[in-house]
Amino acid sequence: MAPLRITVIGTGYLGATHAAAMAELGFEVLGLDVVPEKIEMLASGRVPMYEPGLEDLLAKHVAGLPGSTGRLRFTTSWEEVGAFGDVHFVCVNTPQKHGEYACDMSYVDSAMASLAPHLTRPVLVVGKSTVPVGSAARLAVRLAELAPAGADVELAWNPEFLREGFAVQDTLHPDRIVVGVQGERAEKLLREVYETPMAEGSPLVVTDYPTAELVKTAANSFLATKISFINAMAEICEAGGGDVVKLAEAIGYDERIGAKFLRAGIGFGGGCLPKDIRAFMARAGELGVDQALTFLREVDSINMRRRGHMVELAREAVGGSFLGKRVAVLGATFKPDSDDVRDSPALNVAGQIHLQGGQVTVYDPKGMDNARRVFPTLGYADSAQAAARGAEVVLHLTEWREFRDLDPAELGSVVTDRLILDGRNALDPVRWRAAGWTYRAMGRPHA
């Protein structure tokens, strides 16, 4: 039997990583995108975003690069993709709809509609995008209607669980593989695709469509709840004089709770958690079970409130008004080891302070270009030192390693006031105070 040939439709964050990983697993892969610039970039071995290890993986496999296996190619032609692939992975974006909570399915719908007319033999189409429960069943019917091969075109749903900053590792060595299928053939093909990680011990969960669609959203809702829980505890600590870092350490030793995702701070952002929990609430409403997810409103609201708290803390720190005050912001991305600024709490805080009259200068190791596009009116510097020059307060808002390794004395020599607010509870208070800084973090009024 000929080895499987794989296509990846949509080569953004998820697609580019998935395509490179499939080539690494030994498959011939063809990636498609409707944006020619993206395809040209990937074909030359470069990626449109920062993700550790991804460019190295592309260099290893993209056809035409010196010393590569040549297993990975890119195209803008649907016809070519249809003729090439045995298994087609759909990896397009499902952003939040403008002005509402629901998710925008237009990219997924359009990808399926463009692919279907070119499917003339029995193939498997696999959705990886995060979609509202009920989408796969609808799309399976639509595919069979539009494809020349009809019912021989099967659909499976295989949600992605990538963490930005760890995407390559998460794709090659997943902590679980979930496949929602309607028949044995689809399951058999996916077992073939994921044979290597399964042999290494990655568990496979085989389920129906709705369950597979719910897994990703349920996981993200749980993580969002955990982050908002510890941030709610930080609000109580702030009022009652407790220390949320010690509290988190103490409850984290309980293995039913666990220490991960219990770092209080300015909350979560990014392209997944906020959008996914809102889309989940919207879908629950459509299904008539909105009460089941009412708590997620509070999770969202605690999270958004953290940004306002940070702004208030900074305003108090500089004497009650930002007017004419110089504020240094360390961090622009929503998390470290990424250049993603989508719904970034750090940029949101910087923007609010700027709107209240503060002179804000931002520095981030990887997110500067993206931040400039979103907030062109903020000041930007090319190092932490340069951002802090003359500052009356320094805000630490994304926990990059580079910021944890800063020399407090060195940074102290360029600021006007040695005052640091740690929005991520990630710096060592003892080190900073020893260098003459006033250190303050959320949920630790006396730490």
C-alpha positions in Angstrom: 0.0 0.0 0.0 1.3 3.4 -0.9 2.2 5.7 2.1 -0.4 8.3 3.1 -0.1 11.7 1.6 -1.2 14.6 3.8 -2.5 18.1 3.0 -2.8 21.0 5.5 -5.3 23.7 4.7 -4.6 27.0 6.4 -1.0 27.6 7.2 -1.3 30.1 10.1 0.0 29.2 13.6 -1.7 25.8 13.8 -1.4 24.8 10.2 2.3 25.7 9.7 3.2 23.7 12.8 1.0 20.8 11.9 2.4 20.6 8.4 6.1 20.7 9.6 5.3 18.0 12.2 3.6 15.7 9.7 6.7 15.9 7.5 8.9 15.2 10.6 6.7 12.1 11.2 7.7 10.9 7.7 4.8 11.9 5.5 4.7 13.7 2.2 2.9 17.0 3.0 1.3 19.7 0.9 0.3 22.9 2.7 -2.3 25.3 1.2 -3.1 28.9 2.0 -5.1 31.5 0.1 -2.6 34.2 1.1 0.3 34.0 -1.5 2.7 36.0 0.7 2.3 33.4 3.5 3.0 30.5 1.0 6.1 32.3 -0.4 7.4 32.9 3.1 6.9 29.2 4.2 8.3 27.9 0.9 11.6 29.8 1.7 11.6 28.2 5.2 10.5 31.2 7.2 7.5 31.5 9.5 5.0 34.4 9.8 5.2 34.2 13.6 7.7 33.5 16.4 7.5 29.9 17.6 10.6 28.3 19.1 11.9 25.4 17.0 9.5 25.8 14.1 11.9 27.4 11.6 14.4 24.6 12.3 11.8 22.0 11.5 10.8 23.8 8.3 14.5 24.0 7.2 14.7 20.2 7.7 11.8 19.4 5.4 10.8 22.2 3.0 11.5 21.2 -0.6 14.2 23.1 -2.4 16.1 24.1 0.8 19.7 22.8 1.0 19.9 19.5 2.8 16.2 19.1 3.4 14.1 15.9 3.0 11.9 17.7 0.5 8.8 16.1 2.1 7.0 19.5 2.6 5.7 21.7 -0.2 3.3 24.6 -0.3 0.7 25.8 -2.8 -2.3 28.1 -3.4 -4.1 25.6 -5.7 -7.1 23.7 -4.4 -7.0 21.5 -7.5 -3.4 20.4 -6.6 -4.4 19.7 -3.0 -7.4 17.6 -4.1 -5.3 15.5 -6.4 -2.5 15.1 -3.9 -4.0 14.2 -0.5 -5.4 11.1 1.1 -5.9 12.9 4.4 -6.8 16.6 4.4 -6.3 18.6 7.6 -8.3 21.8 7.9 -6.5 24.2 10.2 -8.2 27.6 9.5 -9.0 30.2 12.1 -12.3 30.6 14.0 -12.1 34.1 15.5 -14.8 35.7 17.7 -17.6 37.3 15.7 -17.4 41.1 15.6 -19.6 42.5 18.3 -20.8 39.2 19.7 -19.6 36.2 21.7 -20.2 33.5 19.1 -17.4 32.1 16.9 -17.1 33.0 13.2 -17.3 29.8 11.2 -17.0 31.5 7.8 -13.3 30.4 7.3 -14.0 26.8 8.0 -17.2 26.8 5.9 -15.4 28.4 3.0 -12.4 26.0 3.2 -14.7 23.0 3.1 -16.6 24.4 0.2 -13.4 25.2 -1.8 -11.9 21.7 -1.1 -15.0 19.5 -1.7 -15.4 19.9 -5.5 -11.8 18.5 -5.9 -12.4 15.3 -3.9 -13.0 12.7 -6.6 -11.9 9.6 -4.7 -12.3 8.1 -1.2 -10.4 10.5 1.2 -10.6 11.6 4.8 -11.1 15.3 5.7 -10.0 16.1 9.3 -11.0 19.3 11.1 -8.5 20.7 13.6 -10.1 24.1 14.2 -11.9 24.9 17.4 -15.6 24.9 16.5 -19.0 25.1 18.2 -20.5 21.7 19.1 -22.7 20.5 16.2 -20.5 21.9 13.4 -18.9 18.6 12.4 -22.2 16.8 11.8 -23.4 19.7 9.6 -20.1 19.8 7.7 -20.0 16.0 7.1 -23.4 16.3 5.3 -22.2 19.3 3.3 -19.0 17.6 2.2 -20.8 14.5 0.9 -23.2 16.8 -1.0 -20.5 18.9 -2.6 -17.8 16.2 -3.3 -17.8 14.3 -6.6 -16.9 11.2 -4.5 -20.0 11.8 -2.3 -20.3 9.5 0.7 -16.7 8.2 0.1 -15.4 11.4 1.5 -15.4 11.0 5.3 -15.0 13.7 8.0 -13.2 13.3 11.3 -12.7 15.9 14.1 -9.2 16.0 15.7 -8.9 19.0 18.0 -5.5 20.7 18.5 -4.1 21.3 22.0 -1.1 23.4 21.1 0.5 25.7 23.7 2.1 28.7 22.1 5.8 28.6 22.8 5.7 24.7 23.0 3.8 24.0 19.7 6.4 21.8 18.0 6.8 19.6 21.1 3.0 19.5 21.6 2.4 18.3 18.0 5.2 15.7 17.9 4.6 14.4 21.5 1.0 15.2 22.4 -0.3 14.5 25.9 -3.4 13.0 24.2 -4.8 12.6 20.7 -8.6 13.0 20.4 -10.4 11.8 17.3 -14.1 12.2 16.7 -15.2 9.8 13.9 -18.3 8.2 12.4 -16.7 5.0 11.1 -13.9 2.5 11.4 -12.1 3.7 8.2 -11.5 7.2 9.6 -10.2 5.8 12.9 -7.9 3.4 11.0 -6.4 6.2 8.9 -5.9 8.5 11.9 -4.2 5.6 13.8 -1.8 5.4 10.8 -1.2 9.2 10.9 -0.4 9.2 14.6 1.4 5.9 14.8 4.7 7.4 16.0 3.4 9.4 18.9 1.0 6.6 19.9 4.0 4.1 19.9 5.7 6.6 22.3 2.8 6.4 24.6 0.5 9.3 23.6 -3.0 8.0 24.5 -5.7 8.0 21.8 -9.3 8.9 22.7 -11.8 7.8 20.0 -15.1 9.5 20.3 -18.1 10.8 18.4 -18.2 14.3 16.8 -19.9 16.3 19.5 -17.5 15.0 22.2 -14.4 15.7 20.1 -15.7 19.3 19.5 -16.3 19.8 23.2 -12.9 18.6 24.5 -10.9 21.6 23.5 -13.4 24.1 24.7 -13.9 22.2 28.0 -10.2 22.1 28.6 -9.7 25.8 27.9 -12.7 26.7 30.1 -11.2 24.6 33.0 -7.8 26.4 32.6 -9.5 29.8 32.4 -11.5 29.0 35.6 -8.3 27.9 37.4 -6.5 31.2 36.5 -9.6 33.3 37.5 -10.0 31.3 40.7 -6.5 32.3 41.9 -7.0 35.9 40.8 -10.2 36.0 42.8 -8.2 34.8 45.8 -5.7 37.6 45.0 -8.5 40.1 45.4 -9.4 38.6 48.8 -5.7 38.6 49.8 -5.4 42.2 48.8 -8.4 43.1 51.0 -7.6 40.8 53.9 -3.8 41.2 54.0 -2.9 37.7 52.8 -0.1 36.6 50.3 -1.6 34.9 47.3 1.8 33.4 46.2 2.1 31.5 49.5 -1.6 30.6 49.3 -1.1 29.2 45.8 1.9 27.2 47.0 0.0 25.7 49.9 -3.0 24.6 47.9 -0.9 23.5 44.9 0.7 20.7 47.0 -2.8 19.1 47.0 -2.4 16.8 44.0 -6.2 17.1 43.2 -5.6 20.8 42.7 -2.0 20.9 41.4 0.4 23.9 41.2 0.1 24.7 37.5 -1.9 27.8 36.4 -2.1 29.1 39.9 0.0 32.2 39.4 -2.0 35.2 40.2 -1.5 38.3 38.1 -3.1 40.4 35.4 -4.9 37.4 34.0 -5.1 35.5 30.7 -5.3 36.7 27.1 -4.3 35.4 23.7 -6.1 34.1 20.7 -7.7 31.1 22.4 -8.9 31.3 26.0 -11.0 34.5 25.9 -12.5 33.7 22.5 -13.1 30.0 23.3 -15.0 30.5 26.6 -17.2 33.3 25.0 -18.0 31.1 22.0 -18.8 28.2 24.5 -21.3 30.5 26.4 -22.9 31.6 23.1 -23.3 27.9 21.9 -24.7 26.8 25.3 -27.3 29.6 24.9 -28.3 28.3 21.4 -28.6 24.8 22.8 -30.9 26.1 25.6 -28.4 25.2 28.4 -26.9 28.6 29.1 -27.3 28.2 32.9 -24.7 25.4 32.7 -22.0 27.9 31.8 -23.2 31.0 33.7 -20.1 30.7 35.9 -17.9 31.3 32.8 -19.3 34.9 32.7 -17.8 35.4 36.2 -14.5 33.7 35.1 -14.3 36.2 32.2 -15.3 39.1 34.4 -12.7 38.3 37.1 -10.1 38.1 34.3 -11.0 41.4 32.7 -11.1 43.1 36.2 -7.4 42.2 36.8 -6.3 44.6 34.0 -8.2 47.5 35.7 -6.7 46.6 39.1 -3.2 46.8 37.7 -3.9 50.3 36.2 -5.3 51.4 39.6 -2.3 50.0 41.4 0.0 51.9 39.1 -2.0 55.1 39.4 -1.8 55.0 43.2 1.9 54.3 43.0 2.6 57.5 41.0 0.5 59.7 43.3 -3.1 59.4 42.0 -2.7 60.7 38.4 -0.8 59.5 35.3 -0.6 63.0 33.8 3.0 63.7 32.8 4.2 60.5 34.4 6.7 58.3 32.7 5.7 54.6 32.8 7.9 51.7 31.6 6.1 48.5 30.6 8.1 45.3 30.3 6.1 42.9 28.1 3.6 43.2 25.3 2.8 39.6 24.3 0.0 37.7 26.1 2.6 35.1 27.3 6.4 34.6 27.0 8.1 32.6 24.2 5.6 34.0 21.6 5.1 37.1 19.5 1.3 37.0 19.9 -0.3 40.1 21.2 -4.0 39.1 20.6 -6.1 40.2 23.6 -2.8 40.7 25.5 -3.4 41.9 29.1 0.0 43.6 29.1 -0.8 45.8 26.0 -4.3 46.4 27.4 -2.9 47.9 30.6 -0.3 49.9 28.7 -3.0 51.3 26.5 -5.3 52.2 29.4 -2.5 54.1 31.1 -1.6 55.9 27.9 -5.3 57.0 27.5 -5.2 58.4 31.1 -2.3 60.7 30.2 0.7 58.5 31.1 3.9 58.6 28.9 4.2 54.8 28.3 7.3 53.1 26.8 7.0 49.4 26.1 9.7 46.8 25.5 9.1 43.1 24.6 11.7 40.6 23.4 9.6 39.3 20.5 6.3 41.2 20.3 7.4 44.7 19.3 6.3 44.7 15.6 2.9 43.2 16.4 2.4 45.6 19.3 3.2 48.6 17.2 0.5 47.5 14.7 -2.1 47.3 17.4 -1.1 50.3 19.5 0.9 52.7 17.2 0.5 55.6 19.7 2.5 54.0 22.5 6.2 54.6 22.9 8.5 51.7 22.1 12.2 51.0 23.1 14.6 48.3 22.0 15.7 47.1 25.5 14.4 47.0 29.1 17.0 49.6 30.0 15.9 52.0 27.3 12.2 51.5 28.2 12.9 52.3 31.9 15.0 55.4 31.3 13.5 58.2 33.4 10.5 56.1 34.5 8.6 56.9 37.7 7.2 53.3 37.8 8.2 50.1 36.0 5.4 47.5 35.3 6.4 43.9 34.7 3.5 42.5 32.7 4.8 39.4 30.7 7.0 36.9 32.4 9.8 36.6 29.9 12.9 34.9 31.3 14.9 38.0 30.2 12.9 40.1 32.7 13.5 37.6 35.6 17.2 37.8 34.8 17.4 41.6 34.8 19.9 43.1 37.2 17.8 45.3 39.6 20.8 47.6 40.4 21.6 48.2 36.8 17.9 49.0 35.9 17.7 51.1 39.1 20.5 53.4 37.7 18.4 54.7 34.8 14.9 55.2 36.5 13.6 58.3 38.3 12.0 56.2 41.0 12.9 52.7 42.0 9.3 51.4 42.0 8.3 48.2 40.4 4.9 46.6 40.1 5.0 42.9 39.3 1.9 42.0 37.3 2.9 38.4 37.0 4.3 37.6 40.5 7.4 36.2 38.8 10.2 38.4 40.1 12.1 37.8 43.3 11.0 40.5 45.8 14.1 40.0 48.0 16.5 40.7 45.1 14.7 43.8 44.0 14.3 45.3 47.5 18.0 44.6 48.2 18.8 46.9 45.2 16.7 49.7 46.8 13.4 49.1 44.9 9.9 49.4 46.3 8.4 46.1 45.1 4.6 45.6 44.9 2.6 42.7 43.4 -1.1 42.0 43.1 -2.6 39.9 45.9 0.5 40.5 48.2 -0.1 43.7 50.1 2.5 42.9 52.7 4.9 40.5 50.9 
